[in-house]
Amino acid sequence: MATYTPNFPGSNSIVEESWLEGRAKGQTEGKAEGKAEDILRILEARGIEIPDSVRERITDCTDLDVLVTWLDRSLSAVRAEELFVEE
């Protein structure tokens, strides 16, 4: 079976590669932002006070693995600072 390869100006060029990298980065940042919002919403729904320093640390984080860990911890934490406890 033949594989279709687009042959338009810019195809397989540095421009296309840069665009694809930017798009992937944007998707990752969007996922991180969504996880951060979920963490904050869970803490708020549970009535847990969120100091500005904690809110900033959560919203500034772009590591999805870390955010998933914090999301899991947000379900049982008594204080917002408990999200950051090292195991």
trRosetta pair geometry for C-beta under 8 A, 3 or more apart (Angstrom, degrees):
i j d omega theta_ij theta_ji phi_ij phi_ji
5 11 7.9 119 161 164 82 140
6 11 5.1 -157 104 -113 93 142
7 11 5.9 -128 -128 51 25 156
8 11 5.1 109 54 -34 63 115
10 13 5.0 -99 -159 33 44 132
10 15 4.8 -65 -148 77 102 129
10 16 5.4 132 152 -49 85 97
11 16 6.1 56 -131 -53 27 156
12 16 6.3 -6 -31 53 12 146
13 16 5.1 101 51 9 69 97
13 17 7.0 -130 101 -1 39 90
14 17 5.5 -53 -143 41 34 114
14 18 6.1 38 156 -22 66 105
15 18 5.9 -55 -149 36 27 110
15 19 6.4 27 153 -19 62 107
16 19 5.6 -54 -147 36 32 112
16 20 6.3 29 156 -17 66 106
17 20 5.8 -56 -146 38 30 109
17 21 6.3 30 155 -18 65 107
18 21 5.7 -54 -146 37 30 111
18 22 6.3 31 155 -18 64 108
19 22 5.8 -57 -149 38 29 111
19 23 6.3 30 153 -21 64 107
20 23 5.6 -52 -146 35 32 113
20 24 6.4 31 155 -17 65 105
21 24 5.8 -55 -148 38 31 109
21 25 6.2 32 153 -20 65 107
22 25 5.6 -53 -145 37 31 113
22 26 6.3 34 154 -22 64 106
23 26 5.7 -53 -150 34 30 114
23 27 6.6 31 152 -19 63 103
24 27 5.7 -53 -151 33 33 111
24 28 6.5 32 152 -17 65 105
25 28 5.7 -56 -150 37 33 110
25 29 6.2 31 153 -17 67 107
26 29 5.7 -54 -144 39 31 110
26 30 6.2 35 154 -22 64 106
27 30 5.6 -53 -148 35 31 114
27 31 6.5 32 153 -19 64 103
28 31 5.7 -53 -150 34 32 110
28 32 6.4 32 152 -18 65 105
28 62 7.3 61 135 -180 101 98
28 64 7.1 -101 -160 -42 87 120
29 32 5.6 -53 -147 37 33 112
29 33 6.2 36 153 -21 66 105
29 62 6.4 -31 -110 -135 70 111
30 33 5.7 -52 -145 35 31 112
30 34 6.4 32 154 -19 63 106
31 34 5.7 -55 -150 36 31 113
31 35 6.4 32 153 -19 65 104
31 64 6.1 2 116 -102 119 121
32 35 5.8 -53 -149 35 32 110
32 36 6.3 34 153 -20 65 106
32 61 6.7 -146 -172 109 114 69
32 62 4.7 3 -151 -138 172 52
32 63 7.5 87 -118 33 123 19
32 64 5.9 -107 -85 -77 82 73
32 67 6.0 173 -140 -29 71 159
33 36 5.7 -54 -149 35 31 113
33 37 6.5 32 152 -19 64 105
33 59 7.7 33 -129 -150 68 73
34 37 5.7 -53 -149 36 32 112
34 38 6.4 35 151 -22 64 104
35 38 5.5 -53 -150 33 34 114
35 39 6.5 37 152 -22 66 102
35 64 6.7 137 -10 -135 159 69
35 67 3.9 79 123 150 141 133
35 68 6.8 -67 -145 -66 142 56
35 70 8.0 101 152 68 108 104
35 71 5.9 -86 -166 -58 95 129
36 39 5.8 -51 -151 31 32 112
36 40 6.5 27 154 -13 64 106
36 58 5.0 139 -147 149 93 87
36 59 4.9 114 170 -102 146 49
36 61 6.5 158 -87 56 113 93
36 67 6.3 -74 -62 -133 67 125
37 40 5.9 -58 -148 40 31 108
37 41 6.1 32 154 -21 66 109
38 41 5.7 -57 -145 37 29 111
38 42 6.3 30 157 -21 65 105
38 71 5.9 16 104 -122 117 115
39 42 6.0 -56 -152 33 28 109
39 43 6.5 23 154 -14 63 107
39 58 5.5 -143 89 -157 137 134
39 67 6.9 -120 -36 -163 134 82
39 70 5.4 7 -118 123 144 107
39 71 5.2 -105 -81 -92 90 66
39 74 4.9 -176 -147 -53 74 156
39 83 7.3 67 -169 -124 128 149
40 43 5.9 -57 -148 39 32 109
40 44 6.1 30 155 -18 66 109
40 50 6.4 40 -138 -111 84 170
40 55 6.6 59 -111 -127 121 84
40 58 6.2 149 -59 112 95 151
40 59 7.7 18 -46 -61 135 93
41 44 5.7 -56 -145 40 30 111
41 45 6.1 30 157 -20 66 108
42 45 5.8 -56 -144 38 28 110
42 46 6.3 19 157 -12 63 111
42 71 7.3 110 9 -151 151 67
42 74 4.4 94 91 136 133 124
42 75 6.5 -58 179 -79 142 57
43 46 5.9 -64 -149 43 28 106
43 48 4.4 -82 -170 67 82 116
43 50 5.5 93 119 -68 139 114
43 74 5.5 -85 -56 -154 85 108
43 77 7.3 -21 -106 71 96 122
43 80 5.6 52 -150 -101 146 97
44 47 7.7 43 178 -70 32 23
44 48 7.3 -89 -70 52 23 72
44 50 6.9 -47 -69 -12 79 128
46 74 7.8 176 8 166 141 79
48 77 6.7 54 -121 100 164 99
48 78 7.5 167 -112 166 117 26
48 79 6.8 164 -157 -131 112 26
48 80 5.5 144 145 -56 117 83
49 79 7.9 -21 57 -141 86 71
49 80 6.6 -105 91 -12 54 119
50 54 5.4 -126 -166 84 74 120
50 55 5.1 88 146 -62 114 96
50 80 4.9 126 -111 -91 63 158
51 54 4.8 92 60 7 81 102
51 55 7.0 -147 96 -5 40 89
51 80 6.5 -171 16 69 79 138
51 81 7.7 21 23 -58 122 94
52 55 5.5 -55 -144 39 34 113
52 56 6.1 34 157 -21 67 107
53 56 5.8 -54 -147 37 28 112
53 57 6.4 29 154 -20 63 106
54 57 5.7 -53 -147 35 31 111
54 58 6.4 29 155 -17 65 107
54 80 4.4 76 165 133 167 127
54 81 6.3 -107 -88 -77 127 59
54 83 7.3 110 -157 36 111 126
54 84 7.9 -134 -125 -19 90 123
55 58 6.0 -59 -151 37 28 110
55 59 6.2 14 159 -8 65 113
56 59 6.1 -62 -140 45 28 102
56 60 5.8 22 163 -17 66 116
57 60 6.1 -60 -138 41 23 108
57 61 6.6 36 158 -38 59 104
57 84 7.2 -10 132 -75 153 134
58 61 6.1 -52 -156 14 28 115
58 67 7.8 99 -158 -120 74 87
58 70 6.7 -176 -118 149 95 157
58 83 7.5 12 -83 110 107 162
61 66 5.7 -116 -173 96 133 126
61 67 5.7 161 113 -70 125 94
61 70 7.7 107 64 4 166 151
63 66 4.0 56 92 14 114 114
63 67 6.5 165 88 -14 59 86
64 67 5.5 -57 -144 40 34 112
64 68 6.3 37 157 -23 68 102
65 68 5.8 -52 -149 32 30 111
65 69 6.7 32 151 -18 62 104
66 69 5.6 -54 -155 34 34 114
66 70 6.4 30 150 -15 67 106
67 70 5.6 -53 -146 40 34 110
67 71 6.2 42 151 -26 66 103
68 71 5.4 -48 -146 32 32 117
68 72 6.6 35 153 -18 63 101
69 72 5.9 -55 -155 34 31 111
69 73 6.4 24 151 -13 65 109
70 73 5.5 -58 -145 42 34 111
70 74 6.2 46 152 -35 67 100
70 83 4.5 42 -141 -172 91 115
70 84 7.6 11 -104 -68 106 58
71 74 5.6 -46 -149 21 30 116
71 75 7.6 38 151 -27 56 95
72 75 6.3 -51 -172 14 37 113
73 76 6.7 -83 -161 51 43 84
73 77 5.3 52 153 -49 83 110
73 82 6.4 -159 168 120 118 88
73 83 4.8 144 97 -121 132 61
73 85 7.7 172 -145 36 149 96
74 77 5.8 -40 -121 16 31 118
74 83 6.2 15 -69 -96 76 113
77 80 6.7 90 130 -101 141 24
77 82 4.0 171 -140 73 106 124
77 83 5.9 -36 -74 -57 158 70
78 82 6.4 83 41 -20 66 152
79 82 5.2 115 67 -19 74 101
80 83 6.3 -25 177 -4 54 112
81 84 6.2 -59 -174 34 56 106
81 85 7.8 81 135 -48 71 85
82 85 5.5 -18 -160 -17 54 119
